[in-house]
Amino acid sequence: MQLDVFQALADPTRRRIVEALLSGEQQVAEVVEKAGIHQSGVSRHLRILSESGFVSMRPDGQRRLYSLRPEPFRELEDWLGRYRQLWEERLDRFGAALEEKRALAQKNPAAQGGPTTRKRP
């Protein structure tokens, strides 16, 4: 069963496991401690993360060491990068509109509901 990268990371427990592995290669027991779930659950989630390409396992004698693979994260970054321009353009337009409003308010405080220099009778 091949999971979509978004399906693989949609589960909060798998995201905690990914966070736990950020510090480097670890045994299952270390991941169990950091993720806060039973060993059987961690093993199941590690299998899913491995099948989706996020995690690799390296045998070391009796131990199995798990680590993150960078490739799927690069793929996610590339995919998101296509949309980054969209939200950056919107943020730029929003910033320009705010700046225009500030400039207008400085020129004419009364028009913007700001303080006026006129005294009341």
N, CA, C and O atoms as a GROMACS GRO file, in nm:
protein
  484
    1MET      N    1   0.084  -0.117   0.000
    1MET     CA    2   0.000   0.000   0.000
    1MET      C    3   0.089   0.124   0.000
    1MET      O    4   0.162   0.148   0.097
    2GLN      N    5   0.085   0.203  -0.105
    2GLN     CA    6   0.164   0.325  -0.116
    2GLN      C    7   0.076   0.444  -0.074
    2GLN      O    8  -0.029   0.467  -0.134
    3LEU      N    9   0.120   0.517   0.027
    3LEU     CA   10   0.045   0.632   0.074
    3LEU      C   11   0.094   0.759   0.008
    3LEU      O   12   0.214   0.775  -0.017
    4ASP      N   13   0.004   0.848  -0.019
    4ASP     CA   14   0.036   0.982  -0.062
    4ASP      C   15   0.112   1.050   0.052
    4ASP      O   16   0.086   1.022   0.169
    5VAL      N   17   0.207   1.139   0.018
    5VAL     CA   18   0.287   1.203   0.123
    5VAL      C   19   0.200   1.280   0.221
    5VAL      O   20   0.231   1.286   0.340
    6PHE      N   21   0.091   1.338   0.173
    6PHE     CA   22   0.003   1.412   0.262
    6PHE      C   23  -0.073   1.318   0.355
    6PHE      O   24  -0.096   1.350   0.472
    7GLN      N   25  -0.112   1.203   0.305
    7GLN     CA   26  -0.177   1.103   0.391
    7GLN      C   27  -0.080   1.054   0.496
    7GLN      O   28  -0.117   1.035   0.612
    8ALA      N   29   0.044   1.034   0.457
    8ALA     CA   30   0.144   0.984   0.551
    8ALA      C   31   0.167   1.082   0.665
    8ALA      O   32   0.185   1.041   0.779
    9LEU      N   33   0.166   1.211   0.635
    9LEU     CA   34   0.192   1.312   0.738
    9LEU      C   35   0.065   1.366   0.802
    9LEU      O   36   0.073   1.447   0.894
   10ALA      N   37  -0.051   1.323   0.755
   10ALA     CA   38  -0.177   1.372   0.810
   10ALA      C   39  -0.199   1.326   0.954
   10ALA      O   40  -0.263   1.396   1.033
   11ASP      N   41  -0.148   1.210   0.987
   11ASP     CA   42  -0.168   1.155   1.121
   11ASP      C   43  -0.078   1.228   1.222
   11ASP      O   44   0.043   1.237   1.201
   12PRO      N   45  -0.136   1.280   1.331
   12PRO     CA   46  -0.056   1.354   1.429
   12PRO      C   47   0.052   1.269   1.495
   12PRO      O   48   0.159   1.321   1.529
   13THR      N   49   0.027   1.140   1.514
   13THR     CA   50   0.129   1.053   1.574
   13THR      C   51   0.248   1.040   1.480
   13THR      O   52   0.363   1.042   1.525
   14ARG      N   53   0.223   1.026   1.351
   14ARG     CA   54   0.335   1.017   1.256
   14ARG      C   55   0.413   1.148   1.251
   14ARG      O   56   0.535   1.148   1.236
   15ARG      N   57   0.342   1.259   1.263
   15ARG     CA   58   0.414   1.388   1.267
   15ARG      C   59   0.500   1.398   1.393
   15ARG      O   60   0.611   1.452   1.387
   16ARG      N   61   0.452   1.345   1.506
   16ARG     CA   62   0.535   1.344   1.629
   16ARG      C   63   0.658   1.256   1.609
   16ARG      O   64   0.766   1.289   1.657
   17ILE      N   65   0.641   1.145   1.540
   17ILE     CA   66   0.755   1.056   1.513
   17ILE      C   67   0.855   1.127   1.423
   17ILE      O   68   0.976   1.119   1.447
   18VAL      N   69   0.807   1.196   1.321
   18VAL     CA   70   0.896   1.272   1.233
   18VAL      C   71   0.971   1.377   1.316
   18VAL      O   72   1.092   1.394   1.299
   19GLU      N   73   0.900   1.447   1.404
   19GLU     CA   74   0.964   1.546   1.491
   19GLU      C   75   1.071   1.480   1.579
   19GLU      O   76   1.179   1.534   1.598
   20ALA      N   77   1.038   1.362   1.632
   20ALA     CA   78   1.133   1.290   1.718
   20ALA      C   79   1.260   1.253   1.641
   20ALA      O   80   1.369   1.254   1.697
   21LEU      N   81   1.245   1.220   1.513
   21LEU     CA   82   1.360   1.178   1.432
   21LEU      C   83   1.440   1.295   1.376
   21LEU      O   84   1.546   1.275   1.316
   22LEU      N   85   1.391   1.415   1.395
   22LEU     CA   86   1.463   1.533   1.346
   22LEU      C   87   1.603   1.544   1.406
   22LEU      O   88   1.695   1.594   1.342
   23SER      N   89   1.619   1.496   1.529
   23SER     CA   90   1.750   1.507   1.595
   23SER      C   91   1.849   1.402   1.548
   23SER      O   92   1.964   1.401   1.591
   24GLY      N   93   1.805   1.313   1.460
   24GLY     CA   94   1.898   1.214   1.404
   24GLY      C   95   1.851   1.070   1.424
   24GLY      O   96   1.741   1.045   1.475
   25GLU      N   97   1.936   0.979   1.383
   25GLU     CA   98   1.907   0.836   1.385
   25GLU      C   99   1.877   0.788   1.528
   25GLU      O  100   1.948   0.823   1.622
   26GLN      N  101   1.771   0.705   1.541
   26GLN     CA  102   1.730   0.659   1.673
   26GLN      C  103   1.675   0.518   1.668
   26GLN      O  104   1.628   0.471   1.564
   27GLN      N  105   1.682   0.452   1.783
   27GLN     CA  106   1.619   0.321   1.799
   27GLN      C  107   1.470   0.342   1.827
   27GLN      O  108   1.427   0.451   1.864
   28VAL      N  109   1.394   0.236   1.809
   28VAL     CA  110   1.249   0.243   1.834
   28VAL      C  111   1.221   0.288   1.977
   28VAL      O  112   1.130   0.368   1.999
   29ALA      N  113   1.296   0.237   2.074
   29ALA     CA  114   1.272   0.271   2.214
   29ALA      C  115   1.284   0.422   2.237
   29ALA      O  116   1.207   0.479   2.314
   30GLU      N  117   1.378   0.486   2.170
   30GLU     CA  118   1.394   0.632   2.184
   30GLU      C  119   1.275   0.705   2.122
   30GLU      O  120   1.228   0.805   2.176
   31VAL      N  121   1.227   0.655   2.009
   31VAL     CA  122   1.113   0.716   1.943
   31VAL      C  123   0.988   0.697   2.028
   31VAL      O  124   0.906   0.788   2.040
   32VAL      N  125   0.973   0.579   2.088
   32VAL     CA  126   0.859   0.551   2.177
   32VAL      C  127   0.856   0.653   2.290
   32VAL      O  128   0.750   0.708   2.322
   33GLU      N  129   0.970   0.678   2.350
   33GLU     CA  130   0.979   0.772   2.461
   33GLU      C  131   0.939   0.913   2.417
   33GLU      O  132   0.867   0.982   2.489
   34LYS      N  133   0.986   0.956   2.302
   34LYS     CA  134   0.957   1.091   2.254
   34LYS      C  135   0.815   1.106   2.200
   34LYS      O  136   0.754   1.212   2.216
   35ALA      N  137   0.763   1.001   2.137
   35ALA     CA  138   0.630   1.010   2.077
   35ALA      C  139   0.519   0.988   2.178
   35ALA      O  140   0.406   1.033   2.157
   36GLY      N  141   0.549   0.920   2.288
   36GLY     CA  142   0.451   0.900   2.392
   36GLY      C  143   0.343   0.798   2.362
   36GLY      O  144   0.232   0.807   2.414
   37ILE      N  145   0.375   0.698   2.278
   37ILE     CA  146   0.279   0.589   2.253
   37ILE      C  147   0.354   0.456   2.267
   37ILE      O  148   0.476   0.453   2.276
   38HIS      N  149   0.277   0.349   2.268
   38HIS     CA  150   0.335   0.216   2.286
   38HIS      C  151   0.423   0.178   2.168
   38HIS      O  152   0.409   0.230   2.058
   39GLN      N  153   0.514   0.085   2.196
   39GLN     CA  154   0.609   0.039   2.095
   39GLN      C  155   0.541  -0.018   1.972
   39GLN      O  156   0.588   0.003   1.860
   40SER      N  157   0.430  -0.090   1.991
   40SER     CA  158   0.361  -0.149   1.876
   40SER      C  159   0.305  -0.039   1.784
   40SER      O  160   0.308  -0.052   1.662
   41GLY      N  161   0.256   0.068   1.844
   41GLY     CA  162   0.205   0.180   1.765
   41GLY      C  163   0.316   0.251   1.691
   41GLY      O  164   0.301   0.285   1.573
   42VAL      N  165   0.428   0.273   1.757
   42VAL     CA  166   0.542   0.338   1.693
   42VAL      C  167   0.590   0.252   1.577
   42VAL      O  168   0.619   0.304   1.469
   43SER      N  169   0.600   0.121   1.598
   43SER     CA  170   0.646   0.032   1.491
   43SER      C  171   0.552   0.038   1.371
   43SER      O  172   0.598   0.040   1.256
   44ARG      N  173   0.424   0.040   1.396
   44ARG     CA  174   0.326   0.048   1.286
   44ARG      C  175   0.342   0.179   1.209
   44ARG      O  176   0.343   0.180   1.086
   45HIS      N  177   0.353   0.289   1.283
   45HIS     CA  178   0.368   0.419   1.217
   45HIS      C  179   0.502   0.432   1.145
   45HIS      O  180   0.510   0.493   1.039
   46LEU      N  181   0.607   0.374   1.202
   46LEU     CA  182   0.737   0.374   1.135
   46LEU      C  183   0.731   0.296   1.004
   46LEU      O  184   0.793   0.334   0.905
   47ARG      N  185   0.656   0.186   1.004
   47ARG     CA  186   0.640   0.108   0.882
   47ARG      C  187   0.570   0.192   0.774
   47ARG      O  188   0.612   0.192   0.659
   48ILE      N  189   0.465   0.264   0.813
   48ILE     CA  190   0.392   0.349   0.718
   48ILE      C  191   0.483   0.460   0.667
   48ILE      O  192   0.484   0.490   0.547
   49LEU      N  193   0.558   0.522   0.757
   49LEU     CA  194   0.651   0.629   0.716
   49LEU      C  195   0.761   0.574   0.626
   49LEU      O  196   0.808   0.643   0.535
   50SER      N  197   0.802   0.454   0.653
   50SER     CA  198   0.904   0.390   0.568
   50SER      C  199   0.848   0.359   0.430
   50SER      O  200   0.914   0.385   0.329
   51GLU      N  201   0.728   0.304   0.425
   51GLU     CA  202   0.665   0.270   0.296
   51GLU      C  203   0.639   0.396   0.212
   51GLU      O  204   0.642   0.389   0.089
   52SER      N  205   0.614   0.508   0.277
   52SER     CA  206   0.589   0.632   0.204
   52SER      C  207   0.718   0.708   0.174
   52SER      O  208   0.716   0.814   0.113
   53GLY      N  209   0.832   0.652   0.218
   53GLY     CA  210   0.962   0.708   0.183
   53GLY      C  211   1.019   0.810   0.279
   53GLY      O  212   1.128   0.863   0.254
   54PHE      N  213   0.951   0.839   0.389
   54PHE     CA  214   0.999   0.940   0.482
   54PHE      C  215   1.108   0.890   0.577
   54PHE      O  216   1.191   0.967   0.623
   55VAL      N  217   1.106   0.760   0.605
   55VAL     CA  218   1.196   0.704   0.705
   55VAL      C  219   1.273   0.587   0.645
   55VAL      O  220   1.220   0.510   0.565
   56SER      N  221   1.398   0.576   0.685
   56SER     CA  222   1.477   0.458   0.646
   56SER      C  223   1.520   0.387   0.774
   56SER      O  224   1.530   0.447   0.880
   57MET      N  225   1.547   0.258   0.760
   57MET     CA  226   1.591   0.176   0.872
   57MET      C  227   1.726   0.116   0.838
   57MET      O  228   1.747   0.066   0.728
   58ARG      N  229   1.817   0.122   0.936
   58ARG     CA  230   1.950   0.064   0.919
   58ARG      C  231   1.973  -0.036   1.030
   58ARG      O  232   1.973   0.000   1.148
   59PRO      N  233   1.994  -0.165   0.994
   59PRO     CA  234   2.025  -0.262   1.100
   59PRO      C  235   2.166  -0.239   1.154
   59PRO      O  236   2.259  -0.209   1.079
   60ASP      N  237   2.179  -0.254   1.284
   60ASP     CA  238   2.309  -0.242   1.351
   60ASP      C  239   2.315  -0.350   1.457
   60ASP      O  240   2.283  -0.327   1.574
   61GLY      N  241   2.356  -0.468   1.416
   61GLY     CA  242   2.354  -0.583   1.507
   61GLY      C  243   2.210  -0.617   1.540
   61GLY      O  244   2.128  -0.642   1.451
   62GLN      N  245   2.179  -0.619   1.669
   62GLN     CA  246   2.043  -0.648   1.714
   62GLN      C  247   1.951  -0.526   1.703
   62GLN      O  248   1.829  -0.538   1.710
   63ARG      N  249   2.011  -0.411   1.687
   63ARG     CA  250   1.932  -0.287   1.686
   63ARG      C  251   1.888  -0.251   1.544
   63ARG      O  252   1.952  -0.287   1.445
   64ARG      N  253   1.777  -0.178   1.539
   64ARG     CA  254   1.731  -0.118   1.414
   64ARG      C  255   1.727   0.032   1.438
   64ARG      O  256   1.659   0.081   1.528
   65LEU      N  257   1.800   0.104   1.354
   65LEU     CA  258   1.808   0.248   1.370
   65LEU      C  259   1.728   0.316   1.260
   65LEU      O  260   1.743   0.285   1.142
   66TYR      N  261   1.643   0.408   1.300
   66TYR     CA  262   1.554   0.478   1.207
   66TYR      C  263   1.600   0.623   1.191
   66TYR      O  264   1.644   0.687   1.286
   67SER      N  265   1.587   0.671   1.069
   67SER     CA  266   1.622   0.810   1.040
   67SER      C  267   1.533   0.864   0.930
   67SER      O  268   1.471   0.788   0.854
   68LEU      N  269   1.528   0.996   0.922
   68LEU     CA  270   1.449   1.061   0.818
   68LEU      C  271   1.527   1.062   0.687
   68LEU      O  272   1.649   1.074   0.686
   69ARG      N  273   1.455   1.049   0.578
   69ARG     CA  274   1.513   1.061   0.444
   69ARG      C  275   1.478   1.200   0.392
   69ARG      O  276   1.363   1.242   0.404
   70PRO      N  277   1.571   1.272   0.335
   70PRO     CA  278   1.544   1.410   0.291
   70PRO      C  279   1.461   1.421   0.164
   70PRO      O  280   1.394   1.523   0.143
   71GLU      N  281   1.464   1.320   0.078
   71GLU     CA  282   1.398   1.331  -0.054
   71GLU      C  283   1.250   1.366  -0.049
   71GLU      O  284   1.208   1.457  -0.120
   72PRO      N  285   1.168   1.299   0.032
   72PRO     CA  286   1.026   1.335   0.031
   72PRO      C  287   1.000   1.476   0.083
   72PRO      O  288   0.903   1.541   0.043
   73PHE      N  289   1.086   1.524   0.172
   73PHE     CA  290   1.070   1.661   0.222
   73PHE      C  291   1.106   1.762   0.114
   73PHE      O  292   1.046   1.869   0.105
   74ARG      N  293   1.204   1.728   0.032
   74ARG     CA  294   1.238   1.814  -0.082
   74ARG      C  295   1.122   1.817  -0.182
   74ARG      O  296   1.089   1.923  -0.236
   75GLU      N  297   1.062   1.701  -0.206
   75GLU     CA  298   0.947   1.695  -0.296
   75GLU      C  299   0.832   1.782  -0.244
   75GLU      O  300   0.768   1.854  -0.320
   76LEU      N  301   0.807   1.776  -0.113
   76LEU     CA  302   0.703   1.861  -0.054
   76LEU      C  303   0.737   2.008  -0.069
   76LEU      O  304   0.652   2.090  -0.104
   77GLU      N  305   0.862   2.041  -0.045
   77GLU     CA  306   0.906   2.180  -0.058
   77GLU      C  307   0.890   2.228  -0.202
   77GLU      O  308   0.846   2.340  -0.226
   78ASP      N  309   0.925   2.143  -0.299
   78ASP     CA  310   0.909   2.179  -0.440
   78ASP      C  311   0.761   2.201  -0.474
   78ASP      O  312   0.726   2.296  -0.544
   79TRP      N  313   0.676   2.113  -0.425
   79TRP     CA  314   0.533   2.125  -0.451
   79TRP      C  315   0.479   2.254  -0.391
   79TRP      O  316   0.405   2.328  -0.456
   80LEU      N  317   0.514   2.282  -0.265
   80LEU     CA  318   0.467   2.404  -0.200
   80LEU      C  319   0.525   2.528  -0.266
   80LEU      O  320   0.460   2.632  -0.269
   81GLY      N  321   0.645   2.517  -0.319
   81GLY     CA  322   0.709   2.630  -0.384
   81GLY      C  323   0.629   2.684  -0.501
   81GLY      O  324   0.633   2.804  -0.530
   82ARG      N  325   0.557   2.597  -0.567
   82ARG     CA  326   0.473   2.641  -0.680
   82ARG      C  327   0.362   2.733  -0.632
   82ARG      O  328   0.314   2.817  -0.708
   83TYR      N  329   0.320   2.719  -0.508
   83TYR     CA  330   0.212   2.800  -0.453
   83TYR      C  331   0.264   2.919  -0.374
   83TYR      O  332   0.188   3.012  -0.345
   84ARG      N  333   0.391   2.917  -0.339
   84ARG     CA  334   0.451   3.025  -0.260
   84ARG      C  335   0.434   3.159  -0.329
   84ARG      O  336   0.403   3.259  -0.264
   85GLN      N  337   0.453   3.163  -0.461
   85GLN     CA  338   0.440   3.288  -0.535
   85GLN      C  339   0.299   3.345  -0.519
   85GLN      O  340   0.281   3.466  -0.506
   86LEU      N  341   0.199   3.258  -0.520
   86LEU     CA  342   0.061   3.302  -0.505
   86LEU      C  343   0.040   3.376  -0.373
   86LEU      O  344  -0.013   3.487  -0.373
   87TRP      N  345   0.082   3.315  -0.262
   87TRP     CA  346   0.055   3.381  -0.135
   87TRP      C  347   0.151   3.499  -0.112
   87TRP      O  348   0.114   3.594  -0.044
   88GLU      N  349   0.272   3.495  -0.168
   88GLU     CA  350   0.361   3.609  -0.153
   88GLU      C  351   0.307   3.730  -0.229
   88GLU      O  352   0.317   3.843  -0.181
   89GLU      N  353   0.251   3.708  -0.347
   89GLU     CA  354   0.190   3.818  -0.423
   89GLU      C  355   0.074   3.879  -0.345
   89GLU      O  356   0.058   4.001  -0.341
   90ARG      N  357  -0.007   3.793  -0.284
   90ARG     CA  358  -0.120   3.844  -0.206
   90ARG      C  359  -0.072   3.922  -0.085
   90ARG      O  360  -0.128   4.027  -0.051
   91LEU      N  361   0.031   3.871  -0.019
   91LEU     CA  362   0.086   3.943   0.096
   91LEU      C  363   0.148   4.076   0.054
   91LEU      O  364   0.136   4.176   0.125
   92ASP      N  365   0.214   4.077  -0.062
   92ASP     CA  366   0.271   4.203  -0.113
   92ASP      C  367   0.161   4.305  -0.140
   92ASP      O  368   0.175   4.423  -0.105
   93ARG      N  369   0.050   4.261  -0.202
   93ARG     CA  370  -0.061   4.352  -0.228
   93ARG      C  371  -0.123   4.403  -0.097
   93ARG      O  372  -0.158   4.520  -0.085
   94PHE      N  373  -0.135   4.314   0.000
   94PHE     CA  374  -0.190   4.352   0.130
   94PHE      C  375  -0.099   4.455   0.197
   94PHE      O  376  -0.146   4.554   0.251
   95GLY      N  377   0.033   4.430   0.193
   95GLY     CA  378   0.128   4.524   0.251
   95GLY      C  379   0.123   4.659   0.183
   95GLY      O  380   0.131   4.762   0.250
   96ALA      N  381   0.111   4.661   0.050
   96ALA     CA  382   0.103   4.786  -0.024
   96ALA      C  383  -0.025   4.861   0.014
   96ALA      O  384  -0.023   4.984   0.028
   97ALA      N  385  -0.136   4.791   0.029
   97ALA     CA  386  -0.262   4.854   0.067
   97ALA      C  387  -0.253   4.915   0.207
   97ALA      O  388  -0.304   5.024   0.231
   98LEU      N  389  -0.189   4.844   0.299
   98LEU     CA  390  -0.171   4.897   0.435
   98LEU      C  391  -0.084   5.022   0.432
   98LEU      O  392  -0.114   5.122   0.498
   99GLU      N  393   0.023   5.016   0.356
   99GLU     CA  394   0.114   5.131   0.346
   99GLU      C  395   0.042   5.251   0.287
   99GLU      O  396   0.060   5.364   0.333
  100GLU      N  397  -0.039   5.228   0.185
  100GLU     CA  398  -0.117   5.336   0.123
  100GLU      C  399  -0.214   5.396   0.224
  100GLU      O  400  -0.231   5.518   0.229
  101LYS      N  401  -0.277   5.310   0.304
  101LYS     CA  402  -0.372   5.358   0.403
  101LYS      C  403  -0.300   5.439   0.511
  101LYS      O  404  -0.352   5.542   0.556
  102ARG      N  405  -0.182   5.394   0.553
  102ARG     CA  406  -0.104   5.469   0.653
  102ARG      C  407  -0.064   5.606   0.599
  102ARG      O  408  -0.074   5.707   0.669
  103ALA      N  409  -0.017   5.608   0.475
  103ALA     CA  410   0.025   5.735   0.414
  103ALA      C  411  -0.093   5.831   0.405
  103ALA      O  412  -0.079   5.950   0.433
  104LEU      N  413  -0.208   5.780   0.366
  104LEU     CA  414  -0.329   5.863   0.356
  104LEU      C  415  -0.369   5.915   0.494
  104LEU      O  416  -0.410   6.030   0.507
  105ALA      N  417  -0.358   5.831   0.596
  105ALA     CA  418  -0.394   5.870   0.732
  105ALA      C  419  -0.300   5.979   0.783
  105ALA      O  420  -0.344   6.068   0.857
  106GLN      N  421  -0.175   5.974   0.746
  106GLN     CA  422  -0.079   6.076   0.790
  106GLN      C  423  -0.106   6.209   0.720
  106GLN      O  424  -0.087   6.315   0.780
  107LYS      N  425  -0.150   6.204   0.597
  107LYS     CA  426  -0.180   6.326   0.522
  107LYS      C  427  -0.309   6.390   0.570
  107LYS      O  428  -0.320   6.513   0.577
  108ASN      N  429  -0.409   6.306   0.604
  108ASN     CA  430  -0.541   6.356   0.637
  108ASN      C  431  -0.599   6.275   0.753
  108ASN      O  432  -0.682   6.187   0.731
  109PRO      N  433  -0.556   6.303   0.877
  109PRO     CA  434  -0.603   6.223   0.991
  109PRO      C  435  -0.754   6.225   1.010
  109PRO      O  436  -0.811   6.125   1.054
  110ALA      N  437  -0.821   6.334   0.978
  110ALA     CA  438  -0.966   6.344   0.997
  110ALA      C  439  -1.040   6.249   0.904
  110ALA      O  440  -1.145   6.197   0.942
  111ALA      N  441  -0.989   6.226   0.785
  111ALA     CA  442  -1.055   6.138   0.689
  111ALA      C  443  -1.050   5.993   0.733
  111ALA      O  444  -1.133   5.912   0.691
  112GLN      N  445  -0.956   5.960   0.815
  112GLN     CA  446  -0.941   5.821   0.860
  112GLN      C  447  -0.998   5.797   0.999
  112GLN      O  448  -0.981   5.689   1.056
  113GLY      N  449  -1.064   5.898   1.055
  113GLY     CA  450  -1.121   5.881   1.188
  113GLY      C  451  -1.017   5.902   1.296
  113GLY      O  452  -1.040   5.866   1.412
  114GLY      N  453  -0.903   5.959   1.260
  114GLY     CA  454  -0.796   5.983   1.356
  114GLY      C  455  -0.818   6.114   1.427
  114GLY      O  456  -0.921   6.179   1.407
  115PRO      N  457  -0.723   6.154   1.509
  115PRO     CA  458  -0.737   6.280   1.584
  115PRO      C  459  -0.735   6.400   1.489
  115PRO      O  460  -0.664   6.400   1.388
  116THR      N  461  -0.811   6.497   1.523
  116THR     CA  462  -0.815   6.619   1.442
  116THR      C  463  -0.757   6.734   1.523
  116THR      O  464  -0.749   6.727   1.646
  117THR      N  465  -0.717   6.837   1.454
  117THR     CA  466  -0.662   6.954   1.522
  117THR      C  467  -0.769   7.058   1.548
  117THR      O  468  -0.743   7.158   1.616
  118ARG      N  469  -0.889   7.036   1.497
  118ARG     CA  470  -1.000   7.129   1.513
  118ARG      C  471  -1.058   7.118   1.654
  118ARG      O  472  -1.079   7.008   1.704
  119LYS      N  473  -1.083   7.233   1.716
  119LYS     CA  474  -1.141   7.233   1.852
  119LYS      C  475  -1.292   7.234   1.842
  119LYS      O  476  -1.349   7.293   1.750
  120ARG      N  477  -1.357   7.170   1.935
  120ARG     CA  478  -1.502   7.168   1.940
  120ARG      C  479  -1.552   7.293   2.010
  120ARG      O  480  -1.489   7.342   2.103
  121PRO      N  481  -1.668   7.345   1.964
  121PRO     CA  482  -1.724   7.465   2.030
  121PRO      C  483  -1.777   7.439   2.168
  121PRO      O  484  -1.827   7.531   2.233
   0.00000   0.00000   0.00000
